[in-house]
């Protein structure tokens, strides 16, 4: 993730791996290199977002 709603997501296009650049939930580019990604967002501003695993125990405990 980056500032201003940018997100970089790995994907496969025509059998090749690309880095998709998304902004505000919409795809804006398929990049074949990190250098191409840098045209859209400053690489130093990107940070990795790691989703936390969900636990079924927490959801059941919250029910009355």
N, C-alpha and C positions, 0 to 999 in steps of 0.2 A: 504494500500500500504506500501511497505517496500523498503529498498535499493536494488540496483542491479536488479530491475525489478520484485520483488516478489509482488504478490497480493493474498489476502485471500478472498475467495468468498463462501458464504453459498450456499449449494446445497442439494438435496435429492437423496440418493442412496439406492435402495432396501427398500424404505419406511422409511428410517432413515435420519435424518439431519446430514450432514457432513460439514466440512470446507475444501474446495478445496484450495490447494496451487498451484498457477500458477507462472511461471517465464518466462518472455519474451514472453507472450502470449500463452504459452503451459502449459497444466495441468501436474503437476509432482506428486501430491499425494492427496488422499482423507483421511482426518484426522477425527477421531471420538472425539477428545478432543483437548483442547488448548495445553495441554502438548505435544501432537503429532506435532502440528504446530510448537512448539518451537524447534523441531529437525531440522527444515528447515530454520527458521528465528528467530532472536532475537526479542522477543515480544516488548521490549522497543523501538525498531526502527520502529514499525508499526505506521501509522497515518491514520486516517479516511479521505477519499476523498469524499466530498459532491458535486455532480454535481449541477450547477446552472440551474434553469429553463430557458427555452428559451422563448422569447417573439416574437410573430408574428409582433408586431408593429415595432421592431427594424429591422427586415428583410425587411419589406415594405418601411421603411424610407430610407434604403440604396440604393434602386433602383432609377435610374435616371428618 
